């Protein structure tokens, strides 16, 4: 079958923050704990190293502050999020300038019944968009590509 890459690219009217997006998603059941006791995040920097880090959930406020630091605005930062009731999640990637955020459903990806080779992007849109509208969402583009 080959590999697949699915994601949803969100565009915001104004720059957003990791905290604003995360806070908008938590009422819908999203969590920063992708596995119990672990928050995974990434801060890319001038060295252009995509090295993931893990932190304790008790440090989430501090981690969100660090991800939103003005020093990181020119770089990509990421936060993994997980919806425990749905048993799925993914990576939120905040692009430089923070008016573009991508979501990649890479944690226990939901598949389309009857077409399991495809990701159920409609489910993710339904789970993400209502919260993101409250943070100044301008639009989105969802796509999946087979390599």
C-alpha positions in Angstrom: 0.0 0.0 0.0 2.9 2.5 0.6 2.9 5.1 3.3 0.4 7.8 3.8 0.6 11.4 5.0 -2.6 13.1 6.2 -2.9 16.5 7.8 -5.1 19.5 8.2 -3.7 23.0 7.8 -5.4 25.7 9.7 -5.0 29.4 9.0 -5.8 32.1 11.6 -6.7 35.8 11.0 -4.1 36.9 13.6 -1.1 35.1 15.2 -2.2 32.5 17.7 -0.5 30.8 20.6 -0.1 27.2 21.6 -1.9 28.0 24.8 -4.9 29.6 23.0 -5.3 26.6 20.7 -4.8 24.1 23.5 -7.3 25.9 25.8 -9.8 26.0 23.0 -9.5 22.2 22.4 -9.6 21.0 26.1 -13.4 21.5 26.5 -13.9 19.1 23.6 -11.9 16.5 25.5 -8.4 17.0 24.1 -5.5 16.5 26.4 -1.7 17.1 26.3 -1.1 13.7 27.8 -0.7 11.4 24.9 0.1 8.6 27.3 -0.5 8.8 31.1 2.2 10.9 32.7 3.8 12.2 29.5 3.5 15.5 27.5 5.4 15.4 24.3 6.5 18.7 22.6 9.1 20.0 20.2 10.9 23.3 20.0 12.8 23.7 16.8 15.5 26.4 16.8 18.3 27.9 14.8 20.1 24.5 14.8 17.0 23.1 12.9 16.9 20.0 15.0 13.6 18.3 15.3 14.2 16.7 18.6 11.1 15.8 20.7 11.1 16.3 24.4 8.9 14.8 27.1 7.6 16.6 30.2 5.4 15.8 33.1 1.7 16.9 33.0 2.2 18.9 36.2 4.6 21.1 34.2 2.1 21.8 31.4 1.6 25.5 32.2 5.4 26.0 32.2 5.7 24.0 28.9 3.0 26.1 27.2 4.7 29.3 28.3 8.0 28.0 26.9 6.4 27.0 23.6 4.8 30.5 23.3 8.1 32.3 24.1 8.7 35.2 21.7 12.2 33.8 21.2 10.6 30.8 19.4 8.3 32.8 17.0 10.7 32.4 14.1 10.7 28.6 14.6 8.4 25.6 14.5 7.0 24.4 17.8 4.8 21.3 18.3 2.6 19.9 20.9 1.0 16.4 20.8 -2.6 16.2 21.8 -4.8 13.2 22.5 -8.5 12.7 22.8 -8.8 9.8 25.4 -12.5 9.0 24.8 -11.9 8.7 21.1 -8.5 7.0 21.6 -6.8 9.1 18.9 -4.6 12.1 18.7 -1.9 13.9 16.8 0.6 16.6 16.5 -0.2 20.3 16.4 2.6 22.1 14.5 2.8 25.8 14.9 4.6 27.4 12.0 6.8 30.6 12.2 4.6 33.7 12.7 1.9 31.5 14.2 -0.9 32.3 11.7 -0.6 28.7 10.4 -1.0 25.6 12.4 -1.0 22.0 11.1 -2.6 19.0 12.7 -1.3 15.5 11.8 -3.3 12.6 13.1 -0.4 10.4 13.9 -1.5 8.9 17.3 -3.9 5.9 16.8 -5.2 7.4 13.5 -8.9 7.1 12.9 -9.7 5.3 9.7 -12.7 5.6 7.4 -15.0 2.5 7.9 -15.1 0.7 4.6 -12.0 2.4 3.3 -9.4 1.8 6.1 -6.5 2.9 3.9 -7.8 6.5 4.4 -7.9 8.7 7.4 -11.2 9.9 8.7 -10.3 13.6 8.3 -14.0 14.5 8.7 -13.9 13.2 12.2 -10.9 15.3 13.1 -12.4 18.4 11.5 -15.6 17.9 13.6 -13.5 17.4 16.7 -11.1 20.4 16.1 -12.8 23.2 14.2 -15.6 24.2 16.7 -12.9 25.0 19.3 -10.6 26.7 16.9 -13.3 29.0 15.6 -13.2 30.7 19.0 -9.5 31.5 18.5 -9.8 33.4 15.2 -9.8 30.5 12.7 -9.8 31.9 9.1 -9.9 28.6 7.2 -8.5 25.1 6.8 -7.4 22.7 4.1 -7.4 18.9 4.7 -5.5 16.5 2.6 -4.1 13.0 2.5 -1.5 11.8 0.1 -0.3 8.3 -0.6 3.5 8.0 -1.4 
